[in-house]
Amino acid sequence: MSQVPVALVTGGARGIGAAIAIELARNGLDVVVFDVADGSATVAAIESTGRRGLSIAGDVTSAADRAALLARIEQAFGRLDVLVNNAGVAPKVRADILEAGEESFDRVMGINLKGPYFLTQAAANWMIRQRKTRGGDWMCIVNISSMSAYTASVSRGEYCLSKAGVSMATKLWAARLAEFGIGVYEIRPGIIATDMTAAVKDKYDKMIAEGLTPIRRWGQPADIARAVASVARGDMKFSTAQVIDVDGGFHLRTL
């Protein structure tokens, strides 16, 4: 068994997930990247910090892929300390909720909510088993949600519903796992500069300049990564189900 804590980051091949994986490595964790895309570049960045990296290809919506993922981590490292449920997608086409179809709903909910929910179930059961021999080690689960968990966008209803579900899943797992000393947290990004938001850059440039967020800049993947690293280090061990807004102050209601 590895003597170094091990983190699993889903959707870690690029964007926010890659930033999280690299920041966790900088904080002393070995990191497994799970993604449908090639994670080799992220692994190279992880290994440049002196930590071990491993890329595993797979689909979070597949029960077989989830089981194979955890089996591979156990074979390679013998432990799992931190799960970061970051993998997520937006609708391929923004559609008014009066017209949006079921195919997009099923795709978004499967990737953003159902897959992470059942990966958490499997990972949590493994963490509980590890408690028998690693009673004092810090373990946690981090869900990456979105300001869309509470902000209605009628052109992407399935995305908002999926992130609201992630928010409730955080509460459910926090309540269930507290007795085992496993913390569960929700990191709630605001407007972050990624491939997902590139298509609406001009729109949000204008809105941010006009005061949409008190901190008038785009968020960066590194902003999210630093919040995840703080939780993974155990800086908030007396908190669970905590929502950490990383959104430039968007959640404030000001007059």
Secondary structure, 3 states (H helix, E strand, C coil): CCCCCEEEEECCCCHHHHHHHHHHHHCCCEEEEEECCCCHHHHHHHHCCCCCEEEEECCCCCHHHHHHHHHHHHHHCCCCCEEEECCCCCCCCCCCCCCCCHHHHHHHHHHHHHHHHHHHHHHHHHHHHHCCCCCCCCEEEEEECCHHHCCCCCCCHHHHHHHHHHHHHHHHHHHHHHHHCEEEEEEEECCECCHHHHHHHHHHHHHHHCCCCCCCCCECHHHHHHHHHHHHHCCCCCCCCEEEEECCCCCCCCC
